[in-house]
């Protein structure tokens, strides 16, 4: 049974799906692994490291895809890459899961069994396979570093011969994995940190990191679904939330917004009017830019100046920390593959709660 690891071709993508240590474990388990030349270059991994781990380094994508019963990637395959997949093969990667999506249709047409890494269920035994959480760790860290670099002031308090500098104020909106990491990073840089989330469960997590939880009266247990994600707010709740956020944003130097709702557009929590009330020189880093953004003025992939405020809409933040992002991604994927590996081959058991939750195409059909 051969596993193919092609080089990523998507713009801004520097990660690789499997690192040599994971390859070595799979080879030991009886798999053959083919890695496209240069696949690990963006993450600082030389081809020789893969060869030393027991992989066969192949010259091009066609050789990585062709003959591979299973292909593992970071980003979804392009139409050209789909055509390289063997009929009835298995694909493991990040994948959009919207009904009627052209990519899923083309995968189903080739009878590919596609497992969407976004759909790893939030259960205890699948935690080590959860790429969304591992990659969000990088996003939260990088967002604060980007914002701190864009600020015209320092975040840390300083006592100098030229006078004292008070600490900057950072505010994190949305306290999932990325938000928690943003809080921790901003605290490490010396900022006074506050945070907001509609989920009552987030309060204890925020306070455990030494940050203040804003507007606790607006958070509730009912705002969280069974997977632990935030639910969309009713219009009246949203208006009250915006009012409270507007008042708090006026004093902030750095704002990191990470609020997201799985499968939906990111909620708009910072309006144009709210930005106009902020301090000149303030910076917003909108981690939710890829799903539309939490700020009304965000332009995905761009930096916008409005009302004296700088708004960053970074895309694919994990790729900017490709070394450690790949390390975590590889461990997640390796654990998943070992879960699927039975008697030297990948077995798709739709009765298994992990596999069933992740499979989006199988036997020529779309399953979403």
SVG drawing of the C-alpha trace seen along z (x, -y; Angstrom):
<svg xmlns="http://www.w3.org/2000/svg" viewBox="-34 -61 54 69">
<polyline fill="none" stroke="black" stroke-width="0.4" points="0.0,0.0 1.5,-3.3 0.9,-6.7 1.7,-9.7 2.8,-13.1 2.8,-15.7 4.3,-19.2 1.7,-21.8 0.8,-24.1 -1.7,-26.5 -0.6,-30.2 1.1,-31.1 1.2,-27.4 4.6,-26.3 3.5,-23.5 3.8,-19.8 1.4,-17.0 3.9,-14.5 7.4,-15.0 10.1,-12.4 9.5,-11.2 5.9,-10.4 7.0,-8.7 9.4,-6.5 6.5,-5.3 4.3,-4.6 7.1,-2.7 7.7,-0.6 3.9,0.2 4.3,1.6 3.4,-1.3 5.4,-2.5 5.6,-6.3 6.3,-8.4 7.3,-12.0 7.5,-14.5 10.9,-16.2 10.8,-19.6 7.6,-18.8 9.2,-19.7 11.2,-22.6 8.9,-25.3 9.0,-23.7 12.8,-23.4 12.9,-19.7 15.4,-18.4 14.6,-15.5 17.4,-13.5 15.6,-13.5 12.7,-11.8 14.9,-9.2 16.6,-8.5 13.2,-7.9 12.5,-5.3 10.4,-7.2 10.9,-7.1 11.5,-10.6 9.9,-11.0 10.5,-13.8 7.0,-15.2 3.4,-15.3 2.3,-12.7 4.7,-10.2 3.5,-11.1 -0.2,-10.7 -0.1,-7.8 0.0,-4.4 -0.7,-5.8 -3.7,-4.2 -3.8,-7.1 -2.7,-10.7 -2.2,-13.1 -2.1,-16.9 -2.6,-20.1 -4.7,-22.2 -7.5,-20.8 -6.4,-19.5 -6.7,-21.7 -8.7,-20.3 -5.4,-19.2 -4.4,-17.4 -7.8,-15.7 -7.2,-14.2 -3.9,-12.7 -5.7,-10.8 -6.1,-7.1 -9.6,-5.8 -11.0,-4.5 -8.0,-6.0 -8.2,-7.8 -7.5,-11.5 -6.8,-13.1 -6.6,-16.9 -8.4,-20.0 -11.6,-20.1 -14.6,-22.4 -17.8,-20.6 -20.5,-22.7 -23.2,-20.7 -22.9,-20.8 -19.3,-21.9 -17.5,-21.3 -14.4,-19.8 -16.5,-17.2 -18.3,-16.4 -15.1,-15.8 -13.7,-13.6 -16.9,-11.6 -16.7,-11.2 -13.3,-9.5 -14.7,-7.4 -12.2,-8.9 -12.9,-8.4 -12.1,-11.9 -11.6,-12.6 -11.9,-16.3 -9.5,-17.2 -11.8,-20.0 -14.4,-17.4 -12.4,-15.5 -15.0,-15.0 -14.5,-16.8 -14.2,-13.6 -11.5,-12.6 -10.0,-9.8 -9.8,-12.1 -8.0,-15.1 -4.6,-14.0 -6.0,-14.2 -7.5,-17.7 -5.6,-19.8 -8.0,-22.8 -6.9,-23.1 -3.2,-22.6 -3.1,-25.1 -5.1,-27.6 -2.3,-27.6 0.0,-29.0 -2.6,-31.5 -3.2,-33.0 0.5,-33.4 1.3,-34.9 -1.7,-37.3 -0.3,-39.0 3.2,-39.2 1.8,-40.7 -0.2,-43.2 2.6,-44.1 4.8,-44.8 2.2,-47.1 1.6,-49.1 3.3,-52.5 3.8,-51.9 5.3,-49.1 3.1,-46.7 5.3,-46.2 5.6,-48.5 9.0,-50.1 10.8,-52.1 13.6,-54.1 15.8,-57.1 13.7,-58.9 10.5,-58.2 8.0,-55.4 6.0,-53.8 2.7,-52.3 1.7,-48.8 -0.4,-48.6 -3.9,-47.3 -4.8,-44.2 -8.3,-42.8 -9.1,-39.3 -12.6,-38.6 -13.4,-34.9 -11.8,-32.6 -11.2,-29.3 -7.8,-27.8 -6.5,-30.8 -8.0,-33.3 -6.5,-31.6 -3.1,-31.5 -3.4,-35.1 -4.1,-36.0 -1.1,-34.1 1.2,-35.6 0.0,-39.2 0.6,-38.6 4.1,-37.4 4.7,-40.6 3.7,-42.6 0.2,-43.8 -2.7,-44.3 -5.1,-41.8 -8.9,-41.5 -11.1,-39.1 -14.7,-38.4 -16.7,-35.3 -20.4,-34.6 -19.7,-31.2 -19.8,-31.2 -17.3,-28.3 -14.6,-30.7 -14.6,-32.9 -12.6,-30.5 -10.1,-29.9 -9.6,-33.6 -9.0,-34.3 -6.7,-31.3 -4.3,-33.1 -4.4,-36.3 -6.7,-38.3 -10.0,-40.0 -13.2,-38.6 -15.3,-41.4 -19.1,-41.6 -19.6,-38.3 -23.4,-39.0 -23.6,-38.5 -22.1,-35.1 -24.2,-32.0 -24.1,-28.2 -26.8,-28.3 -24.4,-30.1 -22.3,-26.9 -23.3,-23.9 -22.5,-20.3 -19.2,-20.5 -18.1,-23.4 -18.4,-26.0 -20.3,-29.3 -23.8,-29.4 -25.0,-32.4 -26.6,-35.1 -30.2,-36.3 -30.4,-39.9 -31.2,-41.4 -28.3,-39.6 -26.0,-40.7 -27.0,-44.3 -26.2,-44.3 -22.9,-42.6 -21.9,-45.2 -22.8,-48.0 -20.6,-46.5 -17.7,-45.9 -17.9,-49.4 -17.4,-50.9 -14.5,-48.6 -12.7,-49.0 -12.3,-52.7 -9.5,-52.2 -7.7,-49.4 -4.3,-49.5 -4.4,-46.0 -7.4,-43.9 -7.2,-40.3 -10.5,-38.9 -10.9,-35.2 -14.7,-34.6 -15.9,-31.9 -18.9,-29.7 -18.2,-26.3 -19.6,-26.2 -20.8,-29.8 -19.5,-33.3 -17.6,-34.8 -19.9,-37.1 -19.3,-40.8 -18.5,-42.1 -16.6,-45.3 -18.5,-47.7 -17.2,-50.8 -18.7,-53.0 -17.0,-51.1 -13.6,-51.5 -14.2,-55.2 -14.5,-55.4 -11.1,-53.7 -7.8,-55.4 -5.7,-56.6 -2.8,-54.2 -4.8,-51.2 -4.4,-47.9 -6.9,-45.2 -5.7,-41.7 -8.7,-39.8 -7.8,-36.2 -11.3,-35.4 -10.4,-37.1 -10.5,-33.8 -14.2,-33.3 -15.2,-36.9 -13.8,-38.6 -15.1,-39.8 -14.5,-43.5 -16.7,-45.1 -13.7,-46.8 -11.5,-43.7 -10.2,-42.9 -8.9,-39.3 -5.2,-39.3 -4.8,-43.0 -4.0,-45.8 -6.5,-48.6 -6.2,-52.0 -9.5,-53.5 -10.2,-56.3 -6.6,-56.2 -6.8,-52.4 -4.8,-49.7 -6.8,-46.6 -4.9,-43.4 -6.7,-40.6 -4.0,-37.8 -4.6,-34.6 -3.2,-31.2 -1.4,-32.3 -0.3,-28.8 1.8,-28.7 3.8,-31.7 5.0,-29.4 5.5,-26.4 8.1,-24.6 6.0,-24.1 2.7,-24.1 3.9,-21.2 5.2,-19.4 1.8,-19.5 -0.1,-18.9 2.1,-15.9 1.5,-14.4 -2.3,-14.9 -2.3,-13.2 0.0,-10.4 -2.2,-9.5 -5.2,-9.5 -3.5,-7.3 -2.4,-4.8 -6.1,-4.8 -7.1,-3.9 -4.3,-1.4 -5.3,2.2 -3.3,5.2 -1.0,3.1 -3.8,1.1 -6.0,-1.9 -9.5,-0.6 -12.5,-2.9 -15.0,-1.8 -18.0,-4.0 -19.3,-2.5 -16.4,-4.1 -17.4,-7.5 -14.1,-9.2 -14.0,-8.0 -17.8,-8.5 -17.6,-12.1 -14.7,-12.9 -15.7,-11.1 -17.2,-13.6 -17.1,-11.5 -17.2,-7.7 -18.1,-5.1 -19.0,-7.8 -21.3,-9.7 -21.0,-13.0 -21.6,-12.6 -22.0,-16.0"/>
</svg>
